[in-house]
Amino acid sequence: MVEVADTPELRATGLMFRKNLAADAGMLFLYPDRKKISMWMKNTLISLDMLFLDRDGTILHMAEHTTPHSTAVVSSRFRVKAVLEVVAGTADRLGLRIGDRAEHDLLPADQ
C-alpha cells in the first residue's frame, strides 16, 4: 500500500515528521516528466530506502538506509519518472536489484 505524492505540495512534504512506516507501506513520488531528482531526509524521522524508477517502474538507482534528519542530497543519478520510498531494509528483504520493476497503475508497463 503506497500513498501517491503527485503534486508539488505533496512531494515537498513526503514522509516528513512520520514516526513510523509499516513494512508494506510507502510513498510513490510521481513527476510530470522524467528528470534528475534530488531529495533529502530533513525532518524525516525514519530511515528509508529510495527506489528511483523509470516510466514503467524499472528501478534505475537505489539509495538504501538513508539517514534520518540528514540534509545531504540523495540523487537519482539518472532521469526518472518516480521515486518509491519504503522503510529501510525493504530492498534487502525483498531482494530488489537495479533493473527490477515496481508495479503500480500509475507506472504502466507499456510505456
C-alpha positions in Angstrom: 0.0 0.0 0.0 1.6 3.3 -1.1 0.4 6.8 -0.9 0.9 8.9 -4.0 2.6 12.3 -4.0 1.8 13.7 -7.3 1.6 17.5 -6.6 4.4 19.9 -5.7 2.9 20.3 -2.2 2.6 16.5 -1.5 6.1 15.9 -2.9 7.6 18.7 -0.8 6.2 17.2 2.5 6.6 13.5 1.6 7.1 11.3 4.6 8.4 14.1 6.8 7.5 14.0 10.5 6.1 10.5 10.4 7.2 8.4 13.4 6.8 5.0 11.7 6.1 3.3 8.4 4.6 -0.1 8.1 6.7 -2.8 6.3 4.1 -3.0 3.5 3.7 0.8 3.1 5.4 3.6 1.3 5.1 6.7 -0.8 5.3 7.0 -4.6 6.5 10.4 -5.7 5.3 11.0 -9.3 6.7 13.7 -11.5 5.2 15.1 -14.7 8.3 14.4 -16.8 11.4 12.4 -16.4 14.2 14.4 -14.8 17.1 14.1 -12.3 15.7 14.2 -8.8 17.5 15.4 -5.7 16.0 14.5 -2.3 17.0 14.8 1.3 15.9 13.5 4.7 15.5 16.8 6.6 12.6 16.4 9.0 12.2 12.7 8.1 12.3 10.7 11.3 12.8 7.2 9.9 15.4 5.7 7.7 14.1 4.9 4.2 15.1 3.0 1.0 14.6 5.2 -2.0 13.9 3.5 -5.3 14.3 5.7 -8.4 12.1 4.5 -11.1 11.7 4.9 -14.9 8.3 5.4 -16.6 7.5 1.7 -16.5 8.6 1.2 -12.9 12.1 -0.2 -13.7 14.5 0.5 -10.8 17.3 2.7 -12.2 19.0 3.5 -8.9 18.6 2.8 -5.2 19.6 4.7 -2.1 19.3 2.3 0.9 19.2 3.0 4.6 19.1 6.8 4.2 20.0 8.8 7.3 17.1 10.5 9.2 17.3 14.3 9.5 20.2 14.5 7.0 20.4 17.4 4.6 22.8 15.5 2.4 21.5 15.3 -1.2 20.3 11.9 -2.4 20.4 12.0 -6.2 18.5 9.8 -8.6 21.7 9.9 -10.8 19.5 9.4 -13.9 16.4 11.0 -15.3 13.5 9.3 -13.5 9.7 9.4 -13.6 9.1 8.4 -9.9 10.6 7.7 -6.6 9.3 5.0 -4.3 10.2 5.5 -0.6 9.8 2.5 1.7 11.1 1.6 5.2 14.8 1.0 5.3 15.7 -2.6 4.7 12.9 -3.3 2.3 15.1 -3.5 -0.7 17.3 -6.2 1.0 14.3 -8.0 2.4 12.7 -8.3 -1.0 16.0 -8.9 -2.8 15.4 -5.9 -5.1 18.1 -5.0 -7.7 18.7 -2.4 -10.4 16.6 -3.5 -13.4 13.7 -5.0 -11.3 10.3 -3.4 -11.8 7.9 -1.9 -9.3 4.3 -2.2 -10.4 1.7 0.4 -9.9 -1.3 1.5 -12.0 0.4 4.9 -12.5 3.5 3.3 -13.9 2.2 1.3 -16.9 4.5 -1.4 -18.3 3.6 -0.4 -21.9 5.3 3.0 -21.9 
